[in-house]
Amino acid sequence: MNVNSDYVIEEPGADFAEVDICTFDINMKYEVISSIVCSVCLSFGLIYCFLGYRCFKMVMFLSGFMFGTTAILLFYHKEPVLDIQLGTETKAGIVLAVGVLCGLMTMLLSTMGLLLSGLQLGALLSLVTLVVIGQFHNLTPVWVPLTAILVVSVIIATLSLMWQKLFIVVFTSVFGATTVMLSVDYLQGAFMLPDQVYDMLCQVTPPPLCWFNWVIIGICPVLSILGMLVQWRFTAKGVSHTEAAHKKLTKKLDKRHRYRESRGRSRPHRRRRPPPLKRYTGDVLAPSYLQSLQERQLGTGSSTSSVSTITHALIDFDFETGSMVRLTTASPVFTV
């Protein structure tokens, strides 16, 4: 769907003056790839707007990724010779590599991610405000809007380090609402808002916005406020990114401490078994001899053998095959 803004200017002597007419021309000529990218951006914008704080790591990664890719693209724009020498695949690979590297840095270093998120939040708020002001006042010279964007971005980035949760909720809501606004602007067919920003920075008088453009711009503040209320009241309630990181760090430290304790703890000493009793030559007796000794002790033998048994040393019969105590010689037997 294309939208045309027609300005009808009558010839001198006509009965009516200049008329500003915004008409809709429904021509659905969307490209497949662009439509898919726009749909993905619209989905991510809604996730950012209502679930941004829950996806803290993803938000930090995408903040660094966007910063890296934008910086490389601006470098290509300022260096046309380099842009011509490098192929499309090479440029795309460099952009993706730098973006992923910056995204990993901001995801692992939350302070850097918060700083970049604050800068992006300040830039978004400044650009939307300057586009609205540019419809009524001339923003010249060029350093005026640039200075305003820089000052606001630095102030918000500094404040975001002090009140982290509040500014993460605000950043995700505003960024998601802005993404939804740009996606709707593209699907509507005009895609006027990026042109307005480019004309403002290039010191070109931007064309006036139609009523439907103002409606699309109104999506940003309304959806931002709604996203902040939903996150602060429901999705981000009772959740803290600092506590989650502290818990992970505490678990790692506990594991290391337990591992060190297990290694430093002395092993329990094994109780040594008592040495086995030594046997001497002649200790092993025949079972028949032991049986005869038992019979004599029970009184079944003769009287002479009984007397000799009384004066004989005691023998251990715990073992079937022999005694563990060294034998002693029997005392002499006297008969009367």
VOBA-1610 file (N, C-alpha, C; in pm, whole numbers, padded with zeros to 5 digits, always signed):
BEGIN
Met+00085-00118+00000Met+00000+00000+00000Met+00088+00123+00000Asn+00072+00205-00097Asn+00148+00329-00108Asn+00060+00446-00071Val+00120+00542-00006Val+00049+00663+00036Val+00115+00782-00028Asn+00039+00859-00093Asn+00090+00978-00162Asn+00034+01103-00097Ser+00118+01200-00082Ser+00077+01331-00030Ser+00082+01430-00145Asp-00033+01470-00196Asp-00043+01556-00314Asp-00069+01699-00269Tyr+00001+01789-00330Tyr-00014+01932-00303Tyr-00062+01998-00432Val-00183+02046-00430Val-00245+02106-00549Val-00228+02256-00540Ile-00162+02314-00639Ile-00137+02459-00643Ile-00207+02516-00766Glu-00298+02603-00746Glu-00375+02662-00855Glu-00296+02775-00922Glu-00329+02798-01043Glu-00270+02906-01121Glu-00314+03041-01066Pro-00236+03146-01095Pro-00278+03279-01048Pro-00414+03317-01105Gly-00496+03373-01026Gly-00630+03413-01066Gly-00735+03310-01033Ala-00694+03200-00978Ala-00793+03097-00943Ala-00869+03139-00819Asp-00982+03072-00800Asp-01070+03110-00691Asp-01033+03048-00557Phe-00945+02945-00554Phe-00911+02885-00425Phe-00759+02874-00415Ala-00711+02867-00293Ala-00569+02871-00264Ala-00512+02729-00260Glu-00390+02717-00208Glu-00319+02590-00202Glu-00392+02492-00109Val-00404+02370-00152Val-00474+02268-00077Val-00380+02151-00054Asp-00373+02101+00068Asp-00289+01987+00106Asp-00381+01866+00121Ile-00364+01772+00031Ile-00451+01655+00030Ile-00364+01531+00048Cys-00393+01445+00147Cys-00326+01318+00169Cys-00422+01207+00128Thr-00385+01134+00027Thr-00471+01029-00026Thr-00403+00894-00011Phe-00484+00790-00001Phe-00436+00654+00007Phe-00449+00588-00130Asp-00339+00529-00175Asp-00341+00446-00295Asp-00301+00305-00255Ile-00396+00213-00261Ile-00370+00077-00216Ile-00302+00002-00330Asn-00171-00012-00317Asn-00091-00090-00412Asn-00002-00184-00331Met-00045-00307-00316Met+00030-00404-00236Met+00144-00459-00319Lys+00259-00397-00307Lys+00378-00440-00380Lys+00494-00457-00282Tyr+00478-00550-00190Tyr+00579-00574-00089Tyr+00675-00682-00138Glu+00801-00663-00108Glu+00900-00767-00135Glu+00895-00872-00025Val+00928-00996-00063Val+00914-01106+00031Val+01014-01091+00146Ile+01141-01068+00113Ile+01244-01059+00217Ile+01218-00940+00309Ser+01185-00827+00251Ser+01157-00709+00333Ser+01037-00730+00424Ser+00936-00798+00374Ser+00818-00823+00456Ser+00849-00917+00571Ile+00933-01020+00544Ile+00971-01113+00651Ile+01052-01040+00758Val+01147-00957+00714Val+01228-00882+00811Val+01140-00787+00892Cys+01044-00724+00827Cys+00955-00633+00897Cys+00869-00707+00999Ser+00823-00827+00963Ser+00741-00906+01056Ser+00823-00950+01177Val+00948-00991+01152Val+01035-01030+01264Val+01061-00912+01356Cys+01088-00796+01297Cys+01110-00675+01378Cys+00986-00639+01459Leu+00869-00657+01400Leu+00746-00628+01472Leu+00729-00722+01592Ser+00760-00850+01571Ser+00751-00946+01682Ser+00851-00914+01793Phe+00975-00885+01754Phe+01075-00850+01853Phe+01038-00721+01927Gly+00977-00628+01857Gly+00934-00504+01922Gly+00831-00529+02030Leu+00736-00618+02003Leu+00635-00650+02104Leu+00697-00723+02223Ile+00792-00815+02195Ile+00860-00885+02305Ile+00940-00787+02389Tyr+01011-00696+02322Tyr+01086-00593+02394Tyr+00994-00509+02481Cys+00881-00473+02426Cys+00793-00377+02493Cys+00732-00435+02620Phe+00694-00563+02617Phe+00620-00620+02730Phe+00701-00722+02811Leu+00808-00777+02753Leu+00887-00877+02825Leu+01036-00844+02822Gly+01068-00717+02808Gly+01208-00680+02790Gly+01295-00711+02909Tyr+01248-00683+03030Tyr+01332-00705+03148Tyr+01353-00853+03175Arg+01255-00935+03139Arg+01271-01079+03155Arg+01382-01134+03065Cys+01400-01072+02950Cys+01503-01114+02853Cys+01624-01023+02864Phe+01679-01011+02984Phe+01787-00915+03008Phe+01910-00946+02924Lys+01952-01072+02919Lys+02071-01109+02843Lys+02051-01084+02693Met+01935-01115+02643Met+01907-01090+02502Met+01909-00940+02471Val+01854-00861+02561Val+01853-00715+02541Val+01996-00661+02538Met+02080-00708+02630Met+02219-00662+02632Met+02293-00705+02505Phe+02269-00827+02459Phe+02335-00873+02337Phe+02292-00792+02216Leu+02162-00769+02201Leu+02114-00694+02085Leu+02157-00548+02090Ser+02173-00493+02209Ser+02222-00355+02219Ser+02364-00344+02163Gly+02451-00436+02204Gly+02587-00436+02149Gly+02590-00470+02001Phe+02504-00563+01959Phe+02500-00601+01817Phe+02458-00483+01730Met+02356-00411+01771Met+02312-00295+01692Met+02418-00184+01691Phe+02483-00164+01803Phe+02587-00062+01808Phe+02702-00096+01713Gly+02746-00223+01714Gly+02857-00263+01627Gly+02821-00255+01480Thr+02704-00306+01444Thr+02665-00303+01302Thr+02643-00160+01253Thr+02582-00077+01337Thr+02560+00063+01296Thr+02692+00137+01277Ala+02788+00112+01365Ala+02918+00179+01352Ala+02989+00137+01223Ile+02985+00009+01187Ile+03051-00036+01064Ile+02980+00018+00940Leu+02847+00021+00944Leu+02773+00073+00828Leu+02800+00222+00808Leu+02809+00298+00918Leu+02844+00440+00904Leu+02986+00457+00852Phe+03075+00368+00891Phe+03212+00373+00840Phe+03216+00347+00689Tyr+03137+00251+00644Tyr+03128+00226+00500Tyr+03070+00346+00425His+02972+00412+00490His+02910+00527+00425His+03008+00645+00413Lys+03096+00660+00511Lys+03193+00769+00508Lys+03315+00737+00422Glu+03338+00611+00394Glu+03452+00569+00311Glu+03401+00499+00186Pro+03360+00573+00085Pro+03305+00509-00036Pro+03406+00424-00112Val+03535+00460-00101Val+03637+00381-00171Val+03643+00240-00113Leu+03641+00231+00019Leu+03640+00100+00084Leu+03512+00025+00054Asp+03404+00097+00042Asp+03276+00034+00012Asp+03276-00027-00127Ile+03347+00035-00221Ile+03352-00016-00358Ile+03449-00133-00368Gln+03561-00127-00299Gln+03663-00231-00311Gln+03616-00364-00253Leu+03545-00361-00143Leu+03501-00484-00079Leu+03373-00537-00144Gly+03364-00668-00152Gly+03244-00729-00206Gly+03129-00728-00106Thr+03011-00763-00156Thr+02893-00763-00069Thr+02905-00868+00040Glu+02953-00987+00003Glu+02968-01094+00104Glu+03072-01056+00209Thr+03181-00993+00165Thr+03285-00953+00261Thr+03233-00847+00358Lys+03162-00751+00306Lys+03107-00647+00393Lys+03005-00704+00492Ala+02921-00794+00442Ala+02822-00855+00532Ala+02891-00938+00641Gly+02996-01011+00604Gly+03068-01089+00704Gly+03135-01002+00809Ile+03195-00891+00766Ile+03258-00800+00862Ile+03155-00739+00956Val+03042-00698+00900Val+02938-00637+00982Val+02886-00737+01085Leu+02860-00861+01043Leu+02809-00961+01136Leu+02914-00997+01242Ala+03040-01008+01202Ala+03145-01044+01299Ala+03160-00936+01405Val+03165-00810+01362Val+03179-00700+01459Val+03054-00690+01548Gly+02937-00710+01488Gly+02814-00704+01567Gly+02806-00813+01672Val+02843-00936+01635Val+02840-01047+01731Val+02944-01026+01842Leu+03062-00976+01804Leu+03166-00949+01904Leu+03119-00844+02004Cys+03063-00736+01954Cys+03013-00632+02046Cys+02897-00684+02130Gly+02811-00767+02071Gly+02700-00823+02146Gly+02746-00914+02260Leu+02847-00995+02235Leu+02900-01081+02341Leu+02965-00999+02452Met+03034-00893+02414Met+03096-00808+02517Met+02991-00743+02606Thr+02885-00689+02547Thr+02782-00624+02628Thr+02700-00726+02708Met+02689-00849+02659Met+02615-00950+02734Met+02694-00998+02855Leu+02826-01012+02838Leu+02909-01058+02949Leu+02943-00946+03047Leu+02959-00824+02994Leu+02988-00708+03079Leu+02861-00624+03087Ser+02783-00647+03190Ser+02653-00579+03201Ser+02666-00428+03212Thr+02774-00381+03271Thr+02793-00235+03282Thr+02805-00170+03145Met+02882-00233+03056Met+02894-00180+02920Met+02762-00188+02847Gly+02688-00297+02868Gly+02557-00308+02805Gly+02459-00202+02853Leu+02461-00174+02983Leu+02373-00069+03036Leu+02411+00068+02982Leu+02540+00092+02967Leu+02585+00221+02914Leu+02538+00240+02770Leu+02556+00138+02686Leu+02510+00148+02548Leu+02358+00157+02539Ser+02288+00085+02627Ser+02141+00094+02627Ser+02096+00234+02664Gly+02164+00298+02761Gly+02129+00435+02795Gly+02155+00532+02681Leu+02266+00512+02610Leu+02293+00598+02494Leu+02187+00581+02386Gln+02147+00457+02361Gln+02045+00433+02259Gln+01909+00489+02301Leu+01877+00477+02430Leu+01751+00534+02477Leu+01750+00686+02462Gly+01859+00751+02497Gly+01865+00896+02479Gly+01857+00937+02333Ala+01922+00860+02245Ala+01915+00893+02102Ala+01774+00875+02046Leu+01705+00769+02087Leu+01568+00747+02039Leu+01474+00858+02083Leu+01480+00890+02213Leu+01392+00998+02263Leu+01423+01131+02195Ser+01550+01160+02174Ser+01588+01287+02110Ser+01542+01292+01965Leu+01560+01182+01891Leu+01522+01182+01750Leu+01371+01197+01731Val+01294+01125+01812Val+01148+01137+01799Val+01103+01278+01834Thr+01163+01336+01937Thr+01125+01472+01975Thr+01167+01573+01869Leu+01286+01556+01812Leu+01333+01650+01710Leu+01253+01640+01581Val+01208+01520+01546Val+01123+01506+01427Val+00992+01582+01444Val+00935+01574+01564Val+00810+01648+01588Val+00837+01799+01588Ile+00946+01842+01651Ile+00977+01986+01654Ile+01011+02037+01514Gly+01075+01953+01434Gly+01113+01996+01299Gly+00996+02027+01209Gln+00878+01978+01244Gln+00759+02012+01165Gln+00710+02154+01189Phe+00759+02217+01295Phe+00711+02351+01329Phe+00822+02455+01331His+00947+02410+01354His+01059+02503+01362His+01175+02450+01278Asn+01257+02541+01236Asn+01374+02506+01155Asn+01491+02478+01248Leu+01544+02354+01241Leu+01655+02313+01328Leu+01787+02338+01258Thr+01831+02458+01258Thr+01960+02495+01198Thr+02040+02574+01302Pro+02172+02566+01301Pro+02257+02481+01216Pro+02254+02335+01259Val+02334+02250+01193Val+02327+02107+01214Val+02377+02066+01353Trp+02463+02148+01412Trp+02516+02109+01543Trp+02411+02119+01653Val+02301+02188+01629Val+02196+02199+01730Val+02131+02064+01757Pro+02078+01993+01655Pro+02021+01861+01686Pro+02125+01759+01732Leu+02247+01767+01674Leu+02350+01672+01715Leu+02391+01692+01860Thr+02403+01819+01901Thr+02438+01847+02041Thr+02327+01803+02135Ala+02205+01824+02095Ala+02092+01782+02179Ala+02090+01630+02195Ile+02114+01558+02085Ile+02115+01411+02091Ile+02228+01362+02182Leu+02346+01423+02167Leu+02461+01379+02247Leu+02442+01406+02395Val+02393+01524+02429Val+02376+01560+02570Val+02271+01471+02637Val+02158+01456+02571Val+02052+01372+02629Val+02097+01228+02643Ser+02171+01177+02545Ser+02218+01038+02551Ser+02315+01016+02666Val+02408+01109+02685Val+02506+01095+02793Val+02437+01104+02929Ile+02342+01194+02944Ile+02272+01208+03073Ile+02195+01080+03106Ile+02121+01028+03008Ile+02042+00907+03035Ile+02133+00787+03057Ala+02245+00778+02986Ala+02338+00667+03007Ala+02396+00670+03149Thr+02425+00791+03198Thr+02476+00802+03335Thr+02370+00763+03438Leu+02248+00808+03415Leu+02141+00774+03509Leu+02106+00625+03506Ser+02123+00563+03389Ser+02091+00420+03379Ser+02185+00334+03461Leu+02307+00382+03486Leu+02399+00308+03573Leu+02361+00320+03720Met+02286+00423+03754Met+02245+00443+03893Met+02116+00369+03923Trp+02017+00380+03839Trp+01890+00310+03855Trp+01874+00213+03738Gln+01932+00097+03756Gln+01945+00004+03645Gln+01810-00056+03604Lys+01738-00110+03699Lys+01612-00177+03664Lys+01512-00081+03602Leu+01498+00038+03658Leu+01404+00136+03605Leu+01437+00172+03461Phe+01564+00199+03433Phe+01599+00243+03298Phe+01601+00127+03199Ile+01622+00004+03245Ile+01609-00110+03154Ile+01464-00128+03112Val+01373-00113+03207Val+01230-00121+03173Val+01191-00010+03077Val+01238+00112+03103Val+01206+00224+03014Val+01268+00204+02876Phe+01394+00159+02873Phe+01461+00140+02744Phe+01393+00033+02659Thr+01361-00082+02720Thr+01298-00188+02642Thr+01159-00146+02593Ser+01086-00073+02676Ser+00953-00028+02634Ser+00961+00072+02519Val+01051+00170+02532Val+01064+00271+02426Val+01121+00211+02299Phe+01222+00125+02312Phe+01281+00065+02194Phe+01182-00027+02122Gly+01108-00107+02201Gly+01007-00192+02139Gly+00898-00112+02071Ala+00853-00004+02135Ala+00749+00079+02074Ala+00800+00147+01947Thr+00925+00190+01946Thr+00983+00251+01826Thr+00994+00150+01712Thr+01033+00027+01745Thr+01042-00078+01643Thr+00904-00108+01584Val+00803-00116+01670Val+00666-00139+01621Val+00621-00022+01534Met+00654+00100+01574Met+00615+00217+01496Met+00678+00215+01357Leu+00806+00183+01348Leu+00872+00178+01217Leu+00819+00063+01132Ser+00787-00049+01195Ser+00731-00162+01120Ser+00595-00127+01062Val+00512-00063+01142Val+00380-00020+01093Val+00396+00084+00984Asp+00494+00173+00998Asp+00519+00273+00895Asp+00560+00208+00762Tyr+00639+00102+00770Tyr+00676+00031+00647Tyr+00558-00044+00588Leu+00482-00113+00672Leu+00366-00187+00621Leu+00259-00094+00568Gln+00252+00025+00622Gln+00155+00123+00572Gln+00192+00171+00431Gly+00321+00163+00398Gly+00360+00189+00259Gly+00444+00312+00238Ala+00444+00407+00331Ala+00516+00532+00307Ala+00660+00525+00355Phe+00681+00475+00476Phe+00812+00471+00542Phe+00874+00611+00544Met+00794+00705+00599Met+00831+00846+00597Met+00922+00886+00712Leu+00912+00818+00827Leu+00983+00863+00946Leu+01135+00856+00932Pro+01195+00749+00876Pro+01341+00754+00854Pro+01383+00866+00760Asp+01301+00896+00660Asp+01333+01007+00571Asp+01329+01141+00644Gln+01238+01152+00740Gln+01232+01275+00819Gln+01359+01295+00900Val+01411+01188+00959Val+01535+01197+01037Val+01652+01231+00946Tyr+01658+01169+00830Tyr+01769+01195+00737Tyr+01765+01340+00688Asp+01648+01390+00655Asp+01636+01529+00610Asp+01673+01627+00721Met+01638+01593+00843Met+01671+01683+00955Met+01822+01691+00975Leu+01892+01577+00968Leu+02037+01578+00987Leu+02111+01636+00867Cys+02051+01630+00749Cys+02114+01687+00630Cys+02074+01831+00605Gln+02003+01892+00697Gln+01960+02032+00688Gln+01874+02057+00564Val+01787+01962+00539Val+01690+01974+00430Val+01552+01989+00493Thr+01473+02079+00437Thr+01339+02101+00491Thr+01255+01977+00469Pro+01211+01910+00575Pro+01133+01787+00559Pro+00993+01818+00512Pro+00934+01727+00435Pro+00795+01748+00392Pro+00700+01737+00510Pro+00589+01806+00506Pro+00494+01798+00617Pro+00432+01659+00627Leu+00402+01620+00748Leu+00343+01489+00773Leu+00192+01494+00758Cys+00138+01385+00706Cys-00007+01373+00695Cys-00066+01324+00826Trp-00196+01321+00830Trp-00262+01283+00955Trp-00229+01140+00994Phe-00219+01049+00895Phe-00189+00910+00929Phe-00045+00895+00977Asn+00046+00983+00932Asn+00181+00981+00986Asn+00184+01021+01134Trp+00100+01117+01169Trp+00090+01155+01310Trp+00030+01042+01393Val-00062+00968+01335Val-00118+00852+01406Val-00011+00747+01431Ile+00073+00723+01331Ile+00181+00625+01347Ile+00283+00673+01451Ile+00315+00802+01450Ile+00406+00855+01552Ile+00346+00841+01691Gly+00214+00855+01701Gly+00148+00841+01830Gly+00155+00700+01887Ile+00187+00600+01801Ile+00203+00463+01852Ile+00317+00456+01952Cys+00424+00532+01926Cys+00544+00523+02010Cys+00517+00562+02155Pro+00464+00680+02186Pro+00443+00713+02328Pro+00337+00627+02395Val+00230+00595+02321Val+00122+00517+02383Val+00172+00377+02418Leu+00239+00312+02322Leu+00287+00176+02346Leu+00401+00175+02449Ser+00481+00282+02452Ser+00588+00290+02552Ser+00532+00296+02693Ile+00433+00380+02715Ile+00372+00391+02848Ile+00304+00260+02886Leu+00234+00199+02790Leu+00167+00072+02819Leu+00268-00038+02853Gly+00380-00042+02778Gly+00482-00142+02807Gly+00548-00121+02942Met+00573+00003+02980Met+00632+00029+03112Met+00539-00013+03224Leu+00410+00014+03208Leu+00315-00025+03312Leu+00304-00177+03323Val+00299-00245+03209Val+00287-00392+03211Val+00412-00455+03272Gln+00528-00407+03234Gln+00651-00465+03288Gln+00666-00436+03438Trp+00643-00314+03476Trp+00665-00279+03617Trp+00561-00343+03708Arg+00441-00367+03654Arg+00334-00422+03738Arg+00330-00574+03735Phe+00369-00636+03623Phe+00349-00780+03609Phe+00480-00853+03575Thr+00532-00831+03453Thr+00639-00918+03404Thr+00773-00896+03475Ala+00802-00774+03517Ala+00930-00747+03583Ala+00918-00743+03735Lys+00802-00773+03788Lys+00781-00765+03932Lys+00848-00885+04000Gly+00927-00857+04102Gly+00994-00962+04176Gly+01114-01023+04107Val+01160-00963+03999Val+01274-01014+03923Val+01385-00911+03929Ser+01508-00957+03947Ser+01623-00867+03952Ser+01740-00933+03879His+01797-00860+03784His+01910-00916+03709His+02036-00923+03797Thr+02048-00833+03894Thr+02165-00837+03982Thr+02160-00957+04077Glu+02040-00989+04128Glu+02028-01105+04216Glu+02056-01235+04141Ala+02010-01243+04017Ala+02036-01364+03939Ala+02185-01383+03916Ala+02254-01274+03881Ala+02400-01285+03863Ala+02470-01319+03993His+02420-01263+04105His+02482-01292+04236His+02462-01439+04274Lys+02346-01494+04245Lys+02321-01634+04274Lys+02413-01725+04194Lys+02431-01694+04067Lys+02522-01775+03985Lys+02664-01769+04038Leu+02707-01649+04076Leu+02843-01635+04130Leu+02857-01710+04262Thr+02754-01704+04345Thr+02759-01775+04473Thr+02766-01926+04453Lys+02691-01978+04357Lys+02696-02121+04329Lys+02834-02164+04281Lys+02896-02083+04195Lys+03030-02117+04148Lys+03131-02116+04264Leu+03121-02014+04349Leu+03213-02008+04464Leu+03191-02124+04560Asp+03065-02163+04581Asp+03038-02277+04669Asp+03096-02406+04611Lys+03084-02424+04481Lys+03140-02544+04419Lys+03291-02548+04433Arg+03355-02433+04410Arg+03501-02429+04424Arg+03542-02455+04569His+03467-02398+04665His+03501-02417+04805His+03486-02564+04846Arg+03380-02628+04801Arg+03360-02769+04832Arg+03467-02855+04769Tyr+03505-02820+04646Tyr+03610-02898+04579Tyr+03743-02886+04654Arg+03775-02765+04698Arg+03900-02746+04773Arg+03896-02817+04908Glu+03780-02813+04973Glu+03768-02883+05101Glu+03784-03033+05084Ser+03724-03086+04974Ser+03735-03230+04952Ser+03878-03271+04922Arg+03953-03182+04853Arg+04092-03215+04824Arg+04182-03196+04946Gly+04155-03095+05027Gly+04240-03069+05143Gly+04209-03158+05262Arg+04095-03222+05262Arg+04059-03307+05374Arg+04145-03434+05373Ser+04202-03469+05490Ser+04288-03587+05499Ser+04206-03714+05488Arg+04259-03811+05422Arg+04190-03937+05406Arg+04188-04014+05539Pro+04081-04083+05568Pro+04075-04159+05694Pro+04174-04275+05693His+04243-04293+05810His+04343-04400+05819His+04273-04535+05829Arg+04325-04626+05754Arg+04270-04761+05760Arg+04325-04834+05883Arg+04238-04903+05951Arg+04279-04979+06069Arg+04354-05104+06024Arg+04473-05115+06075Arg+04555-05229+06036Arg+04504-05356+06104Arg+04510-05461+06027Arg+04471-05591+06081Arg+04584-05643+06171Pro+04548-05710+06277Pro+04654-05767+06362Pro+04731-05874+06285Pro+04858-05882+06311Pro+04938-05982+06238Pro+04892-06123+06271Pro+04893-06209+06176Pro+04848-06347+06201Pro+04943-06417+06297Leu+04887-06508+06375Leu+04967-06585+06469Leu+05064-06675+06395Lys+05183-06681+06443Lys+05285-06762+06378Lys+05271-06907+06421Arg+05292-06993+06330Arg+05292-07136+06357Arg+05436-07184+06367Tyr+05453-07281+06448Tyr+05584-07342+06465Tyr+05579-07487+06420Thr+05698-07541+06401Thr+05707-07679+06356Thr+05652-07772+06462Gly+05561-07855+06421Gly+05499-07948+06515Gly+05371-07901+06575Asp+05323-07781+06538Asp+05198-07729+06593Asp+05077-07800+06536Val+05086-07844+06414Val+04972-07908+06349Val+04965-08052+06396Leu+04853-08087+06458Leu+04832-08222+06508Leu+04728-08294+06427Ala+04733-08419+06431Ala+04637-08502+06358Ala+04501-08496+06426Pro+04395-08498+06351Pro+04260-08497+06411Pro+04235-08616+06503Ser+04292-08733+06473Ser+04272-08851+06559Ser+04336-08832+06696Tyr+04451-08767+06698Tyr+04518-08740+06825Tyr+04438-08641+06909Leu+04384-08538+06843Leu+04301-08441+06914Leu+04176-08506+06969Gln+04118-08600+06894Gln+03999-08670+06943Gln+04030-08756+07066Ser+04145-08817+07062Ser+04184-08896+07180Ser+04207-08810+07301Leu+04260-08690+07282Leu+04278-08597+07394Leu+04145-08553+07451Gln+04049-08530+07362Gln+03916-08492+07409Gln+03852-08603+07491Glu+03869-08726+07445Glu+03812-08839+07519Glu+03876-08851+07656Arg+04006-08830+07667Arg+04074-08837+07797Arg+04024-08730+07892Gln+04000-08604+07835Gln+03950-08496+07921Gln+03809-08523+07969Leu+03732-08595+07891Leu+03595-08626+07930Leu+03588-08744+08025Gly+03704-08807+08053Gly+03706-08914+08150Gly+03685-09052+08093Thr+03689-09066+07967Thr+03668-09197+07906Thr+03794-09279+07900Gly+03910-09215+07928Gly+04037-09286+07920Gly+04073-09352+08054Ser+04194-09403+08065Ser+04243-09470+08187Ser+04281-09368+08293Ser+04302-09416+08414Ser+04338-09325+08524Ser+04475-09265+08506Thr+04564-09347+08452Thr+04699-09294+08431Thr+04699-09181+08331Ser+04622-09204+08226Ser+04612-09097+08125Ser+04539-08976+08180Ser+04448-09002+08279Ser+04376-08889+08338Ser+04468-08801+08416Val+04560-08865+08492Val+04653-08784+08570Val+04745-08705+08480Ser+04787-08771+08377Ser+04875-08699+08284Ser+04802-08586+08214Thr+04674-08603+08197Thr+04596-08498+08130Thr+04583-08376+08218Ile+04573-08403+08354Ile+04555-08290+08445Ile+04678-08201+08443Thr+04795-08263+08438Thr+04918-08185+08442Thr+04963-08140+08305His+04885-08170+08206His+04921-08130+08069His+04878-07987+08043Ala+04949-07923+07956Ala+04911-07784+07919Ala+04780-07781+07844Leu+04708-07671+07858Leu+04581-07656+07788Leu+04605-07636+07639Ile+04520-07690+07564Ile+04533-07683+07417Ile+04406-07619+07362Asp+04419-07530+07264Asp+04307-07462+07199Asp+04252-07551+07091Phe+04122-07584+07100Phe+04058-07672+07001Phe+03963-07594+06910Asp+03990-07468+06894Asp+03902-07390+06807Asp+03919-07427+06661Phe+04034-07471+06626Phe+04060-07507+06488Phe+04049-07657+06472Glu+03997-07700+06361Glu+03974-07842+06337Glu+04102-07914+06305Thr+04192-07844+06241Thr+04310-07911+06190Thr+04430-07899+06280Gly+04428-07815+06383Gly+04543-07804+06469Gly+04533-07693+06567Ser+04629-07680+06653Ser+04631-07580+06758Ser+04712-07462+06715Met+04673-07339+06762Met+04746-07216+06735Met+04840-07180+06848Val+04846-07261+06957Val+04933-07235+07072Val+05042-07340+07074Arg+05163-07292+07105Arg+05276-07384+07104Arg+05259-07486+07216Leu+05287-07610+07180Leu+05270-07719+07275Leu+05380-07715+07381Thr+05348-07767+07499Thr+05446-07782+07608Thr+05460-07928+07643Thr+05569-07960+07699Thr+05594-08099+07738Thr+05516-08135+07862Ala+05471-08256+07867Ala+05392-08302+07984Ala+05483-08334+08101Ser+05428-08311+08217Ser+05503-08342+08340Ser+05512-08493+08359Pro+05614-08542+08430Pro+05626-08688+08449Pro+05515-08745+08534Val+05475-08869+08504Val+05365-08936+08571Val+05423-09038+08668Phe+05377-09033+08792Phe+05424-09127+08898Phe+05314-09224+08928Thr+05342-09345+08933Thr+05245-09450+08967Thr+05281-09508+09100Val+05176-09546+09172Val+05197-09605+09303Val+05165-09751+09297
//
